């Protein structure tokens, strides 16, 4: 989003590294990425900044400028790597088809805004 900084990317990378969202042996969400030895797929998706409050066409005026978004995207991936996470990335700004298996009914929105 406009105004996002490297500090926020670092905060989110650290949070994702430590967030206990993976099941332990008892089936509880009790393990973090750092505990599982898992990896991260980091894909840019400016459409998450869509404003749909007015009309029928989403607006993206609050999305970061492409050069800022690319810089923060790469910085975020680098932060995860620094924390020991294996990271794969897509190509910033490209249309990509990503296939995944979503294991569980959990989606968590992380935001640094208070």
HELIX and SHEET records of a PDB file:
HELIX    1   1 UNK A    6  UNK A   18  1                                  13    
HELIX    2   2 UNK A   33  UNK A   36  1                                   4    
HELIX    3   3 UNK A   46  UNK A   49  5                                   4    
HELIX    4   4 UNK A   66  UNK A   82  1                                  17    
SHEET    1   A 2 UNK A  20  UNK A  23  0                                        
SHEET    2   A 2 UNK A  29  UNK A  32 -1                                        
SHEET    1   B 2 UNK A  39  UNK A  42  0                                        
SHEET    2   B 2 UNK A  86  UNK A  89  1                                        
END                                                                             
